[in-house]
Amino acid sequence: MMDLTLLKSLMSGDQKLVDHFISIFKSQVPAQVAALPGFCESGEWEELSTALHSLKTQFSYVGMAEFAELMREMEESVDNGETGSITSRIGGFIMKFDNFWQSEFAESE
C-alpha cells in the first residue's frame, strides 16, 4: 500500500535517507494515530487539526493517498468547526490503519 516514488524523489534517490524516513515513520506514526481520539475527547480541536495535518503530510510522502485524503478531509472538517462526527470518522480510520499496519509491518517488528 506504500508507494515510495515521491519520497525517493524528495530524497534524490538516496536510499539511506529513504530508509531513515521510513524508520521515523514506523516509530512515530502509530503513536500519532493513537493520540487522535484523545484530542476529540478533550475537545482539543487545534491540536487535532495539527496532528491530522502532520499525518496527512507523512502519508503523502509514503504514497498512501487514501490515508492522506482521509486526513485532509478530517482536518478540513475540524478547521471548519464541523466536529460532530469526527470521533466516529477517526474510529473508522484507526480500524483501517490498524489493518494496514498489521499487514505491512507486523512481521518486521
Secondary structure, 3 states (H helix, E strand, C coil): CCCCHHHHHHCCCCHHHHHHHHHHHHHHHHHHHHHHHHHHHCCCHHHHHHHHHHHHHHHHHCCCHHHHHHHHHHHHHHHCCCCCCHHHHHHHHHHHHHHHHHHHHHHHC
